[in-house]
Amino acid sequence: MKHLIVLGDGMADEPVAELGDKTPLQYARTPYMDELALKGVTGQLRTVAEGFHPGSEVANLSVLGYDLPTVYEGRGVLEAASIGVELQPGDMAMRCNLVCIEGEILKNHSAGHISTAEADELIQALNRELGSERVHFYTGVSYRHLLVVKGGDKRLDCTPPHDVPLHPFRPLMVKAQVPEAEATAQLLNDLILKSQTVLKEHPVNLRRVAMGKDPANSIWPWSPGYRPAMRTMQEQYGFQHGAVISAVDLIRGIGVYAGLRNIPVEGATGLYDTNYEGKAAAALEALKTDDFVYLHVEASDEAGHEGDVALKIRTIENLDSRLLGPIVEELKTWDEPVAIAVLPDHPTPCAIRTHTADPVPFLMYKPGMEADEVTTFDEFSVRKGKYGLLEKDQFIRKFFEESEIIDAHNA
């Protein structure tokens, strides 16, 4: 049996008054999710371990069954792996956002979703002006980039910029958790302030301002860590070949350490305009040769961060009709059975525009399985599901159990 997980990043939410106290997932038209829920089993999954921030790197590692206290090293190291940066002993990697600061306010975490081509020009300028043998910036995708500091101390208190839109930025700058990390914190804060001077008059930003767009006028480094020690999913669950499909560097980086090959999809943007059909086709093609495919879609999370309820509903409906629908219909014609799971990694409520640590709903369908009593898929319906509330690696093990993969591995 093949296995496919469809992950709608940030898809879960809270009841919204303007939707008649329904969540966007409840309000959206999702016939394919509902069909799988009707035929399968459901439950809730706690994806954020106690003591961890509800970031996508934390939640996606948890969905895949990794023990966070053992493997977690922050977001930067995952994005380093995704873009092919080989970290050396002592290298501290950090996610480095290009953000928009207006006066003293952190206006947004994405510099108005700056294009990768524009961002690359800015990253190269930062390397010329602020880079050194110790400090290097690497271009990622859109506003998401990488900063590597040789000999950096990761014991830092860093604020994810998507958690604090419209807040004064200076109180949120890097703080040392221990005295030994003070020098690293000072270095990073100096880089933040110096970057604002470098970027302010850069031609890319002057053009963006002239066009009425937000400038990318500051860096914001966060989520520090060193190269993690992770077992591959093949080692843990016994399958031979696996793949990951995502427009987001950190998810592709998780795939590198998890032993999953990355499948690029033209037009996959990480936003509401992503190539849903292309991702669906790539997943179906991968399932012809791979035992496991992790298909990640970022769009709903970005809509949640923007606080745009209508856009979030549209991203959920697009995931259902343009991605999940073609997959489900095609798999009905296959002789080989494919198990499908659908879930978010964490909620991103539009009302607060950031992640929460609340459990997420999931559905799990395997051809021929006995269904539970749940007939629709949303945050509340699954509370009556067969599996109740799962945590740690319980979800992924139940997804793989009673399959040829686990049976062969345990034989």
C-alpha positions as CSV (number, residue, x, y, z in Angstrom):
1,M,0.0,0.0,0.0
2,K,1.3,3.5,-0.9
3,H,0.8,6.4,1.5
4,L,0.0,10.1,0.8
5,I,-0.2,12.9,3.3
6,V,-1.8,16.2,2.1
7,L,-0.9,18.9,4.5
8,G,-2.8,22.2,4.4
9,D,-0.5,24.5,6.3
10,G,-2.4,26.7,8.9
11,M,-5.8,25.5,7.5
12,A,-7.4,25.1,11.0
13,D,-8.9,28.2,12.5
14,E,-11.5,29.4,15.1
15,P,-15.2,30.3,14.7
16,V,-15.7,33.5,12.9
17,A,-18.7,35.7,13.6
18,E,-19.2,36.8,10.1
19,L,-19.4,33.2,9.0
20,G,-22.2,32.4,11.4
21,D,-19.7,31.3,14.0
22,K,-18.2,28.7,11.7
23,T,-14.5,28.2,11.0
24,P,-13.3,28.8,7.5
25,L,-12.8,25.0,7.2
26,Q,-16.5,24.5,8.2
27,Y,-17.7,27.2,5.9
28,A,-15.7,26.2,2.9
29,R,-17.1,23.8,0.3
30,T,-14.9,20.7,0.6
31,P,-16.6,17.7,-0.9
32,Y,-13.5,15.6,-1.3
33,M,-12.3,16.1,2.3
34,D,-15.8,15.2,3.4
35,E,-15.9,12.1,1.2
36,L,-12.6,10.9,2.7
37,A,-13.9,11.6,6.2
38,L,-17.1,9.7,5.5
39,K,-15.2,6.7,4.2
40,G,-12.3,6.9,6.7
41,V,-11.5,7.6,10.3
42,T,-10.7,10.9,12.0
43,G,-9.4,12.5,15.2
44,Q,-7.2,15.3,16.5
45,L,-3.5,15.5,16.6
46,R,-1.4,17.6,19.1
47,T,1.5,18.8,16.9
48,V,3.2,21.2,19.3
49,A,5.0,19.6,22.1
50,E,5.1,21.2,25.5
51,G,7.6,24.0,25.7
52,F,7.9,24.5,21.9
53,H,6.7,27.5,19.8
54,P,3.9,26.6,17.4
55,G,6.0,27.1,14.3
56,S,5.6,25.2,11.0
57,E,8.9,23.5,11.4
58,V,7.9,22.2,14.9
59,A,4.4,21.1,13.7
60,N,5.6,19.4,10.5
61,L,8.4,17.5,12.2
62,S,5.7,16.3,14.7
63,V,3.3,15.2,12.0
64,L,6.1,13.1,10.6
65,G,6.6,11.5,14.0
66,Y,9.9,13.1,15.0
67,D,10.7,13.5,18.7
68,L,11.1,17.3,19.0
69,P,13.3,17.5,22.1
70,T,15.7,15.1,20.3
71,V,15.9,16.5,16.8
72,Y,14.7,20.2,16.9
73,E,17.4,22.7,15.9
74,G,15.3,25.5,14.6
75,R,14.1,26.6,11.2
76,G,17.3,27.9,9.8
77,V,19.1,24.5,9.6
78,L,16.1,23.1,7.6
79,E,16.2,25.9,5.1
80,A,20.0,25.5,4.8
81,A,19.5,21.9,3.8
82,S,16.8,22.8,1.3
83,I,19.0,25.3,-0.6
84,G,22.1,23.1,-0.4
85,V,24.1,24.9,2.2
86,E,26.3,22.3,4.0
87,L,26.6,23.4,7.6
88,Q,30.0,22.9,9.3
89,P,30.6,22.2,13.0
90,G,30.0,25.4,14.9
91,D,27.9,27.0,12.1
92,M,24.7,28.6,13.5
93,A,22.0,28.8,10.9
94,M,19.0,31.2,11.2
95,R,15.9,32.0,9.1
96,C,16.4,35.5,7.9
97,N,13.3,37.3,6.7
98,L,13.2,40.4,4.6
99,V,10.6,42.4,6.4
100,C,8.9,45.8,6.1
101,I,9.4,48.3,8.9
102,E,7.4,51.5,8.8
103,G,8.7,54.1,11.3
104,E,9.3,52.0,14.4
105,I,6.6,49.4,13.5
106,L,7.2,46.0,12.1
107,K,4.5,46.4,9.4
108,N,4.7,42.8,8.0
109,H,6.9,39.7,8.0
110,S,7.1,39.3,4.2
111,A,8.0,42.7,2.7
112,G,4.7,42.6,0.8
113,H,5.6,39.1,-0.5
114,I,8.6,40.4,-2.4
115,S,9.6,38.4,-5.4
116,T,12.6,36.0,-5.3
117,A,14.4,37.9,-8.1
118,E,14.1,41.2,-6.2
119,A,15.1,39.6,-2.9
120,D,18.2,38.1,-4.4
121,E,19.5,41.5,-5.4
122,L,19.0,42.7,-1.8
123,I,20.6,39.6,-0.3
124,Q,23.7,40.1,-2.6
125,A,23.9,43.7,-1.4
126,L,23.7,42.6,2.2
127,N,26.6,40.2,1.6
128,R,28.7,42.9,0.0
129,E,28.1,45.4,2.8
130,L,27.7,43.2,5.9
131,G,29.1,39.8,5.0
132,S,32.4,38.5,6.3
133,E,34.3,35.3,6.9
134,R,32.0,34.8,9.9
135,V,28.7,36.1,8.5
136,H,27.0,35.1,5.2
137,F,23.6,35.6,3.8
138,Y,22.0,33.0,1.3
139,T,19.1,33.6,-1.0
140,G,16.0,31.5,-0.4
141,V,12.5,32.1,-1.8
142,S,10.5,35.4,-1.7
143,Y,11.0,36.9,1.8
144,R,12.5,33.7,3.3
145,H,16.3,33.6,3.4
146,L,19.2,32.2,5.4
147,L,21.9,33.7,7.7
148,V,24.8,31.6,8.8
149,V,27.1,32.8,11.6
150,K,30.2,30.8,12.3
151,G,30.7,30.2,16.0
152,G,27.3,31.7,16.9
153,D,25.7,30.8,20.2
154,K,22.1,29.6,19.6
155,R,21.0,30.3,23.2
156,L,18.9,33.3,22.0
157,D,15.4,34.6,22.5
158,C,14.2,35.5,19.0
159,T,10.7,36.6,18.0
160,P,9.2,35.1,14.8
161,P,8.2,38.2,12.8
162,H,4.9,36.7,11.6
163,D,3.8,36.6,15.3
164,V,4.1,40.3,15.8
165,P,2.7,42.3,12.9
166,L,2.1,46.0,13.7
167,H,4.2,45.9,16.9
168,P,7.2,48.2,17.6
169,F,10.3,46.3,16.4
170,R,13.0,47.4,18.9
171,P,11.6,45.6,22.0
172,L,11.4,42.5,19.9
173,M,15.1,42.3,18.8
174,V,17.4,39.4,19.8
175,K,18.0,38.8,23.4
176,A,20.6,36.4,25.0
177,Q,19.3,33.6,27.2
178,V,22.7,33.2,28.9
179,P,25.6,35.5,29.3
180,E,27.7,33.5,26.9
181,A,25.3,34.4,24.1
182,E,25.5,38.1,24.6
183,A,28.1,38.6,21.9
184,T,26.0,36.7,19.4
185,A,22.9,38.7,20.3
186,Q,24.7,42.0,19.9
187,L,26.1,40.9,16.5
188,L,22.6,40.0,15.2
189,N,21.1,43.2,16.5
190,D,23.8,45.2,14.8
191,L,23.1,43.4,11.6
192,I,19.4,44.3,11.8
193,L,20.1,48.0,12.3
194,K,22.9,48.1,9.7
195,S,20.7,46.3,7.2
196,Q,18.1,49.1,7.4
197,T,20.8,51.5,6.2
198,V,21.9,49.3,3.4
199,L,18.4,48.5,2.2
200,K,16.7,51.9,2.6
201,E,18.0,53.4,-0.7
202,H,18.6,50.3,-2.6
203,P,17.1,50.6,-6.2
204,V,14.9,47.5,-5.6
205,N,13.2,49.2,-2.7
206,L,13.0,52.6,-4.4
207,R,11.2,50.9,-7.3
208,R,8.9,49.1,-4.9
209,V,7.9,52.3,-3.1
210,A,7.3,54.1,-6.4
211,M,4.9,51.3,-7.4
212,G,3.1,51.6,-4.0
213,K,4.5,48.3,-2.7
214,D,6.0,47.6,0.7
215,P,9.8,47.9,0.7
216,A,12.0,45.1,2.1
217,N,13.9,47.5,4.3
218,S,15.2,45.3,7.1
219,I,16.4,41.8,7.9
220,W,14.9,39.8,10.8
221,P,16.9,36.8,11.9
222,W,15.3,34.1,14.1
223,S,15.1,30.4,14.9
224,P,18.8,29.6,15.4
225,G,20.3,26.1,15.5
226,Y,23.0,23.7,14.4
227,R,22.9,20.8,12.1
228,P,20.4,18.2,13.5
229,A,20.9,14.5,14.0
230,M,17.8,12.9,12.4
231,R,17.1,9.4,11.4
232,T,15.4,9.1,8.0
233,M,11.8,8.0,7.7
234,Q,12.9,5.0,5.8
235,E,15.0,3.9,8.9
236,Q,12.1,4.5,11.2
237,Y,9.2,3.1,9.2
238,G,10.8,0.6,6.8
239,F,9.7,1.9,3.4
240,Q,12.2,2.3,0.6
241,H,11.4,5.5,-1.3
242,G,9.7,8.7,-0.3
243,A,9.2,12.2,-1.7
244,V,8.2,15.7,-0.5
245,I,6.4,18.3,-2.6
246,S,6.4,21.9,-1.3
247,A,7.2,25.5,-2.3
248,V,8.6,26.2,1.2
249,D,12.3,25.8,2.0
250,L,11.8,24.6,5.5
251,I,9.5,21.8,4.4
252,R,12.0,20.7,1.7
253,G,14.7,20.9,4.3
254,I,12.8,18.6,6.6
255,G,12.6,16.3,3.6
256,V,16.4,16.3,3.2
257,Y,17.0,15.2,6.7
258,A,14.0,12.8,6.6
259,G,15.4,11.0,3.5
260,L,12.7,12.3,1.1
261,R,13.6,13.4,-2.4
262,N,12.4,16.9,-3.2
263,I,10.1,17.2,-6.3
264,P,10.0,20.8,-7.6
265,V,6.7,22.0,-9.3
266,E,6.7,24.9,-11.7
267,G,4.4,27.6,-10.5
268,A,4.4,26.5,-6.9
269,T,4.6,29.7,-5.0
270,G,3.6,29.1,-1.4
271,L,0.7,31.6,-1.8
272,Y,-2.9,31.5,-2.9
273,D,-1.8,31.6,-6.6
274,T,0.2,28.4,-6.3
275,N,0.0,25.6,-8.9
276,Y,-2.5,23.3,-7.2
277,E,-3.0,21.2,-10.3
278,G,0.8,20.8,-10.9
279,K,1.2,19.6,-7.3
280,A,-1.5,17.1,-7.7
281,A,0.0,15.8,-10.9
282,A,3.4,15.6,-9.3
283,A,2.1,13.6,-6.3
284,L,0.3,11.1,-8.6
285,E,3.5,10.6,-10.6
286,A,5.6,10.2,-7.5
287,L,3.1,7.6,-6.1
288,K,3.9,5.4,-9.2
289,T,7.5,4.9,-7.9
290,D,7.5,6.1,-4.2
291,D,6.0,4.4,-1.2
292,F,5.3,7.7,0.6
293,V,4.6,11.2,-0.5
294,Y,4.3,14.3,1.7
295,L,2.4,17.0,-0.2
296,H,2.5,20.4,1.5
297,V,0.4,23.4,0.6
298,E,1.2,26.8,2.3
299,A,-1.6,29.0,1.0
300,S,-4.0,28.8,3.9
301,D,-1.3,29.7,6.4
302,E,-0.4,32.9,4.5
303,A,-4.1,33.9,4.3
304,G,-4.3,33.4,8.1
305,H,-1.3,35.6,8.6
306,E,-3.0,38.3,6.5
307,G,-6.2,38.0,8.5
308,D,-8.1,37.5,5.3
309,V,-11.1,35.2,6.0
310,A,-12.4,35.2,2.4
311,L,-9.0,34.4,1.0
312,K,-8.5,31.6,3.5
313,I,-11.9,30.0,2.5
314,R,-10.8,30.2,-1.1
315,T,-7.4,28.5,-0.4
316,I,-9.2,25.7,1.4
317,E,-11.7,25.2,-1.4
318,N,-8.8,25.3,-4.0
319,L,-6.9,22.7,-2.1
320,D,-10.0,20.5,-2.1
321,S,-11.2,21.0,-5.7
322,R,-8.0,21.6,-7.6
323,L,-5.5,19.4,-5.7
324,L,-7.3,16.8,-3.6
325,G,-10.1,16.2,-6.1
326,P,-7.9,15.2,-9.1
327,I,-5.9,12.9,-6.8
328,V,-8.9,11.2,-5.3
329,E,-10.6,10.7,-8.7
330,E,-7.4,9.3,-10.3
331,L,-6.7,6.9,-7.5
332,K,-10.1,5.4,-7.9
333,T,-8.9,4.0,-11.2
334,W,-5.7,2.4,-9.7
335,D,-5.4,-1.2,-8.8
336,E,-2.8,-0.5,-6.1
337,P,-4.4,0.9,-2.9
338,V,-3.2,4.3,-1.6
339,A,-3.8,5.5,1.9
340,I,-4.5,9.2,2.2
341,A,-4.3,11.5,5.2
342,V,-5.4,15.1,5.2
343,L,-4.6,17.6,8.0
344,P,-3.2,21.0,8.9
345,D,0.1,21.3,10.8
346,H,-1.3,24.0,13.2
347,P,-4.1,26.5,13.3
348,T,-3.5,30.0,12.0
349,P,-6.6,31.9,13.1
350,C,-7.4,35.0,11.0
351,A,-8.5,36.9,14.1
352,I,-5.0,36.9,15.6
353,R,-2.9,36.4,12.4
354,T,-0.5,33.9,13.9
355,H,-0.1,30.3,14.9
356,T,-1.6,28.6,17.9
357,A,-0.7,25.3,19.6
358,D,-4.3,23.9,19.6
359,P,-4.7,20.3,18.3
360,V,-5.5,20.0,14.6
361,P,-8.1,17.8,12.9
362,F,-7.1,14.9,10.7
363,L,-8.7,12.4,8.5
364,M,-7.2,9.0,7.4
365,Y,-8.6,6.9,4.6
366,K,-7.4,3.4,3.6
367,P,-9.3,1.5,0.9
368,G,-11.6,-1.1,2.5
369,M,-11.2,0.2,6.1
370,E,-14.1,0.5,8.5
371,A,-15.3,4.1,8.8
372,D,-16.1,5.9,12.0
373,E,-19.3,8.0,12.5
374,V,-17.8,11.3,11.3
375,T,-19.2,12.5,8.0
376,T,-17.6,15.9,7.4
377,F,-14.1,17.2,8.0
378,D,-13.5,20.2,10.3
379,E,-12.1,21.2,13.6
380,F,-15.2,20.1,15.6
381,S,-16.6,17.1,13.7
382,V,-13.5,15.1,14.3
383,R,-13.8,15.3,18.0
384,K,-16.2,12.3,17.6
385,G,-13.7,10.4,15.5
386,K,-12.3,7.0,16.2
387,Y,-8.8,8.1,17.2
388,G,-9.7,10.9,19.7
389,L,-6.7,13.0,20.5
390,L,-3.2,11.7,19.4
391,E,0.2,13.0,20.1
392,K,3.9,12.4,19.3
393,D,4.3,9.7,16.7
394,Q,0.9,8.1,17.2
395,F,-0.6,9.6,14.1
396,I,2.1,8.5,11.7
397,R,2.3,5.0,13.2
398,K,-1.4,4.6,12.9
399,F,-1.2,5.9,9.3
400,F,1.4,3.2,8.4
401,E,0.1,0.4,10.6
402,E,-1.6,-2.7,9.1
403,S,0.1,-1.9,5.8
404,E,2.5,-3.8,3.6
405,I,5.2,-1.3,4.7
406,I,5.1,-2.0,8.4
407,D,4.3,-5.7,7.9
408,A,7.4,-6.1,5.7
409,H,9.5,-4.1,8.1
410,N,8.5,-6.2,11.1
411,A,8.7,-9.5,9.3
